[in-house]
């Protein structure tokens, strides 16, 4: 069974170089590394060529996707990859030496078509105290082998069976352009259309150093807004369960009520800690995102 590592990158040259070093030290080395650069100027080419000149032991295939679109960029990595299995990792993440081996072992042990694993945030010591207390950058974790629920389907650290992935058109939907959610939507299609078995492996984490520009309430609110929009679009399309006209009215009232309640709780909880107030503001932003999706507005987080 052959293994390709797929990386979509955009102007993170130093972090991409470090990640390539991590992949060189894997206990189970990949057969190839696919890098697609979403910078039309091809800024990552210098990193790739420097690694190859220094005797990098793994084959690297590099191409540029000139149009700014995360789905088109990820699609090109899939089309270039020849592996029976495709591992996806973000260009700003760190991969421990056992990462690929544990993903592949989980796929075999649990007879999976896809394996999702943790992305552990690395918060710098210089981060404000309320951010460290709030644990805002952490995602839910599951026991290894557990089937991942629809609400937790996302990339960042994933292994997929190539045949299943390539059978789905795209496979990522380019209409997402520079907004988030293309990963969860694609995984949901694999589950619904291909009966893909998507499980969790808690023993194969990668680490993500949180950039200073993301250490702010503004960034957290924008991320929640984007996530709320993504959830609402899929919910109104009936992707989680069948939705009729009355259900749509109910969801509108529900999300509006949750928005008002979250804003009120943010004010009430402020004396008990800024991190508590921020948590409720983040919930209010997520519900605002759900409501804004109903009027067709789409926030371009990657823009």
C-alpha positions in Angstrom: 0.0 0.0 0.0 1.5 3.3 -1.1 1.1 6.6 0.9 1.1 10.2 -0.3 1.2 13.2 1.9 -0.8 16.2 0.6 0.0 19.7 1.6 -1.8 22.9 0.4 0.3 25.9 1.2 0.1 29.7 1.1 3.0 32.0 2.1 4.2 30.0 5.1 7.7 29.3 3.9 9.4 28.8 7.3 6.7 26.5 8.6 6.5 24.5 5.4 10.3 23.9 5.6 10.0 22.7 9.2 7.1 20.4 8.3 9.2 18.9 5.5 11.8 18.1 8.1 9.2 16.3 10.2 8.1 14.2 7.2 11.7 13.2 6.6 11.9 11.8 10.2 8.7 9.7 10.0 8.9 6.2 11.3 6.8 5.2 8.3 8.0 7.3 5.5 5.6 8.3 2.7 6.2 7.3 -0.8 5.8 10.9 -2.0 5.0 14.4 -0.9 2.5 16.5 -2.9 2.8 20.3 -2.4 0.4 22.7 -4.2 1.1 26.4 -3.7 -1.9 28.7 -3.7 0.4 31.7 -4.2 0.4 32.6 -7.9 4.0 33.8 -7.5 5.1 30.3 -6.4 6.8 31.5 -3.2 7.1 28.0 -1.8 9.1 26.8 -4.8 12.3 28.1 -3.2 11.7 26.0 -0.1 11.1 22.8 -2.1 14.1 23.4 -4.3 16.4 24.1 -1.4 15.3 20.8 0.3 15.9 18.8 -2.9 19.4 20.4 -3.4 20.4 19.3 0.1 19.6 15.7 -0.7 16.1 15.4 0.7 15.3 11.6 0.7 11.6 11.8 -0.3 10.1 12.5 -3.7 8.4 15.9 -3.8 5.9 17.0 -6.5 5.3 20.7 -6.5 2.8 22.7 -8.5 1.1 26.1 -8.3 -2.6 26.7 -8.2 -2.8 30.4 -9.2 -6.5 31.1 -8.4 -7.0 31.8 -4.7 -9.3 28.9 -3.7 -8.6 26.4 -1.0 -10.8 23.7 -2.6 -9.1 24.0 -6.0 -5.7 23.8 -4.2 -6.7 20.7 -2.2 -8.2 19.1 -5.3 -5.0 19.5 -7.2 -3.1 17.7 -4.4 -5.6 14.8 -4.7 -5.2 14.6 -8.5 -1.4 14.7 -8.4 -1.2 12.0 -5.6 -0.7 8.4 -6.7 -0.9 6.8 -3.3 -3.4 4.2 -2.2 -3.8 6.3 0.9 -3.6 10.1 1.2 -2.6 11.9 4.3 -3.5 15.6 4.7 -1.6 18.0 7.0 -1.7 21.8 7.1 1.4 23.7 6.2 1.7 25.3 9.7 1.6 22.0 11.6 4.3 19.8 13.2 4.1 16.0 12.7 5.8 13.8 15.3 7.8 10.8 14.1 5.1 8.3 14.8 2.3 10.3 13.1 1.9 8.4 9.8 2.5 5.0 11.3 -0.2 5.5 13.9 -2.7 6.8 11.3 -2.1 3.8 9.0 -2.3 1.3 11.9 -5.7 2.8 12.9 -7.0 2.5 9.4 -6.1 -1.2 9.3 -7.2 -1.9 12.9 -10.6 -0.3 12.5 -11.2 -1.1 8.8 -11.6 2.6 8.1 -11.9 4.5 4.9 -10.8 7.7 6.7 -9.0 8.4 9.9 -9.2 11.8 11.6 -6.8 12.7 14.4 -6.2 15.6 16.8 -4.6 19.0 16.0 -3.1 20.2 19.3 -2.8 24.0 19.6 0.5 25.3 20.9 -0.3 28.5 22.8 2.8 30.8 23.4 3.6 31.9 26.9 3.1 35.5 25.8 -0.6 34.9 25.1 -3.0 36.8 27.3 -4.1 34.9 30.4 -7.8 34.9 29.4 -6.9 33.1 26.1 -4.9 30.4 27.9 -7.7 29.9 30.5 -10.4 29.7 27.8 -9.0 26.8 25.8 -10.6 28.4 22.7 -8.3 26.7 20.1 -9.0 23.1 21.1 -11.4 20.8 19.3 -13.3 17.9 20.8 -11.5 14.5 21.0 -12.8 11.0 20.9 -11.6 7.5 21.8 -9.6 5.8 19.1 -11.8 3.7 16.8 -14.9 5.7 17.6 -16.9 6.9 14.5 -16.6 10.6 14.1 -20.0 12.4 14.3 -21.1 14.6 11.5 -20.6 17.8 13.6 -16.9 17.0 14.1 -15.9 16.3 10.5 -12.9 18.5 9.6 -9.4 18.3 8.2 -6.1 19.5 9.5 -4.9 15.9 10.3 -6.5 13.2 8.2 -5.8 10.0 6.3 -8.2 8.9 3.5 -8.4 5.8 1.3 -7.5 7.1 -2.2 -10.1 5.0 -4.1 -13.0 6.3 -2.0 -11.7 9.9 -2.2 -11.2 9.9 -5.9 -14.7 8.4 -6.6 -16.3 11.6 -5.3 -16.4 14.5 -7.9 -14.0 17.3 -6.9 -13.6 16.0 -4.3 -13.6 19.4 -2.6 -16.4 21.9 -3.6 -14.7 24.9 -5.3 -17.8 27.1 -4.7 -16.5 27.5 -1.1 -13.8 29.7 -2.6 -12.0 31.4 0.4 -14.6 30.5 3.0 -14.1 27.5 5.4 -16.1 24.3 5.6 -15.0 22.6 2.4 -13.4 19.9 4.4 -16.4 19.0 6.5 -18.7 19.1 3.5 -16.5 16.8 1.5 -16.3 14.3 4.4 -20.0 14.4 4.9 -20.5 13.6 1.2 -18.1 10.6 1.5 -20.2 9.3 4.4 -23.5 9.9 2.7 -22.7 9.0 -0.9 -19.9 6.4 -0.5 -20.8 4.9 2.9 -17.3 5.8 4.0 -16.3 4.7 7.5 -14.7 7.7 9.2 -13.1 7.0 12.6 -10.9 8.8 15.1 -7.3 8.0 16.2 -6.4 9.9 19.3 -2.8 8.6 19.3 -1.8 10.4 16.1 -1.8 14.1 16.9 -0.1 16.9 15.1 0.8 20.2 16.8 -0.2 23.6 15.5 1.7 26.7 16.9 -0.9 29.4 17.2 0.2 32.5 15.3 0.3 35.8 17.2 -2.3 37.3 14.8 -4.8 34.7 16.0 -4.4 35.5 19.7 -7.3 37.9 19.8 -11.0 38.0 20.5 -11.6 39.4 17.0 -10.0 36.4 15.3 -12.0 34.0 17.6 -15.2 35.7 16.7 -14.5 35.6 13.0 -13.7 31.9 13.2 -17.0 31.3 15.0 -18.9 33.3 12.5 -17.5 31.3 9.7 -18.2 28.0 11.5 -21.8 29.0 12.1 -22.3 29.9 8.5 -21.0 26.5 7.4 -23.2 24.6 9.8 -26.3 26.6 8.8 -25.7 26.1 5.1 -25.5 22.3 5.5 -28.4 22.2 7.9 -30.7 24.2 5.6 -29.8 22.0 2.7 -30.9 19.0 4.8 -27.4 17.5 4.9 -27.7 16.4 8.5 -31.4 15.5 8.5 -34.4 16.2 6.3 -35.6 19.8 6.8 -39.0 21.0 5.8 -40.5 24.5 5.7 -41.6 24.5 9.3 -38.2 23.2 10.3 -36.6 26.2 8.6 -38.8 28.6 10.6 -37.9 26.8 13.8 -34.2 27.0 13.1 -34.5 30.7 12.4 -36.2 31.3 15.7 -33.9 29.0 17.5 -30.7 30.6 16.2 -32.1 34.1 16.9 -33.0 33.2 20.4 -29.6 31.6 21.1 -27.9 34.8 19.7 -29.8 37.0 22.1 -29.3 34.7 25.0 -25.5 34.4 24.4 -25.1 38.2 24.2 -26.9 38.5 27.5 -24.9 35.8 29.2 -21.6 37.4 28.0 -22.6 40.6 29.9 -23.6 38.7 33.0 -20.5 36.5 33.1 -18.0 39.3 32.6 -17.4 39.8 36.4 -16.5 36.1 36.6 -13.6 36.3 34.1 -13.0 37.7 30.7 -12.6 34.1 29.4 -16.1 33.3 30.4 -17.5 36.4 28.7 -15.5 35.7 25.6 -16.9 32.1 25.4 -20.4 33.5 25.3 -19.5 36.1 22.7 -18.0 33.4 20.6 -21.3 31.5 20.8 -23.2 34.6 19.9 -20.9 35.1 16.8 -21.6 31.5 15.7 -25.3 32.1 15.9 -24.9 35.3 14.0 -23.1 33.3 11.3 -26.0 30.9 11.1 -28.5 33.7 10.7 -26.3 35.5 8.1 -26.1 32.4 6.0 -29.9 32.5 5.6 -29.6 35.8 3.7 -26.8 34.4 1.4 -23.8 36.3 2.9 -20.6 34.2 3.0 -17.6 35.3 5.1 -14.3 34.6 3.3 -12.1 33.6 6.2 -9.1 32.7 4.0 -9.3 36.1 2.2 
